[in-house]
Amino acid sequence: MKEREFDYINVIPLVDVMLALLTIVLTTSSFIASGMIPLDLPRAHHSAGEILKTQTIEIDRAGGIYLNARPVSLEKLKTSMETMNRKAPVMIRADRSISLQNFVSVLDIIKELEFTRISLQTEATK
């Protein structure tokens, strides 16, 4: 029996596998990038390109405060941040519909502890 040489390579199964992998990667990366706590971020004309995320403080719509995705009270936030490096960047993610007092209370703790690298995450307006 004589073997025939391949004249072509069927790439359709390869393309199917690659599209499935691409779908998984895009779904996973968008979930990771958006974070686990759903927030409706305020909008700004100029948004920061690269944000160095070391410590993240999030304030959700109900006023709950999270330090690195763990729920904390204002007192616990202060005691937790007292041991952190003051030069570490701190990013605040707050829902746009929160009470201004909640935001000011968190910012007051950060300033009292003399953190100097503070950023506020916003969404770019379209």
C-alpha positions in Angstrom: 0.0 0.0 0.0 1.4 3.3 -1.1 1.1 6.4 1.2 0.0 9.7 -0.2 1.6 13.0 0.7 -0.6 15.7 2.3 -1.4 18.5 -0.2 -2.8 20.7 2.5 -3.3 21.0 6.2 -6.8 21.3 7.6 -6.6 24.4 10.0 -10.3 24.6 10.8 -10.0 22.5 14.1 -7.0 24.7 15.1 -9.0 27.9 14.5 -11.9 26.5 16.6 -9.6 25.7 19.5 -8.0 29.2 19.3 -11.3 31.0 19.2 -12.4 29.0 22.3 -9.2 29.9 24.1 -9.5 33.5 23.1 -13.1 33.6 24.5 -11.9 32.2 27.8 -9.0 34.6 28.1 -11.1 37.7 27.3 -13.9 36.7 29.7 -11.4 36.0 32.5 -9.3 39.1 32.0 -12.3 41.4 31.9 -13.5 39.9 35.2 -10.1 40.4 36.8 -9.7 43.9 35.5 -13.0 45.1 36.7 -12.5 43.7 40.2 -14.8 41.6 42.3 -16.9 44.4 44.0 -19.3 45.9 41.5 -19.0 49.7 41.4 -20.3 52.4 39.2 -17.2 54.6 38.9 -17.4 58.4 38.4 -16.4 59.7 35.0 -13.5 62.0 34.2 -12.2 63.5 30.9 -8.7 62.4 31.6 -8.1 59.0 33.0 -4.8 57.7 34.4 -3.2 55.2 32.0 -1.2 53.0 34.3 -2.1 52.8 38.0 0.4 51.2 40.4 -2.0 49.2 42.7 -0.5 48.3 46.0 -3.3 49.0 48.4 -6.9 49.3 47.2 -9.7 50.9 49.2 -13.2 50.4 47.8 -16.4 52.0 48.9 -19.6 50.4 47.5 -23.0 51.9 46.9 -24.2 50.8 50.4 -21.3 52.6 52.1 -19.3 49.4 52.8 -15.6 49.9 53.0 -13.1 47.2 51.6 -9.4 47.1 52.0 -7.8 44.9 49.4 -11.3 43.3 48.7 -11.8 42.5 52.5 -14.6 44.3 54.3 -13.4 46.6 57.1 -14.9 49.3 59.3 -13.3 52.8 59.5 -11.5 51.9 62.8 -10.2 48.6 61.3 -9.1 50.5 58.2 -7.1 52.9 60.3 -5.4 50.1 62.3 -4.7 48.0 59.2 -3.1 50.9 57.4 -0.9 52.1 60.3 1.5 49.2 59.7 1.8 49.8 55.9 4.6 51.6 54.1 3.7 55.3 53.8 5.3 55.5 50.4 3.1 52.7 49.0 0.5 53.9 46.5 -3.1 53.8 47.7 -5.9 53.6 45.1 -9.5 54.6 46.1 -12.4 53.1 44.1 -15.7 54.6 45.2 -19.2 54.3 43.7 -20.3 57.6 42.4 -23.6 57.5 44.4 -22.0 57.2 47.8 -22.4 59.9 50.5 -19.6 62.4 50.3 -19.0 62.0 54.1 -18.1 58.3 53.6 -15.4 59.3 51.0 -14.1 62.2 53.2 -13.9 59.9 56.2 -11.7 57.4 54.3 -9.6 60.2 52.8 -9.1 61.7 56.3 -7.7 58.4 57.6 -5.3 58.2 54.7 -4.1 61.8 55.1 -3.9 61.4 58.9 -1.5 58.5 58.4 0.5 60.6 56.0 0.2 58.5 52.8 1.5 60.6 49.9 0.7 58.5 46.8 -3.1 58.5 46.6 -5.1 58.0 43.4 -8.8 57.9 42.7 -10.0 55.5 40.0 -12.5 56.9 37.5 -13.9 55.9 34.1 -13.2 57.9 31.0 -16.2 59.8 29.5 -17.2 58.9 26.0 
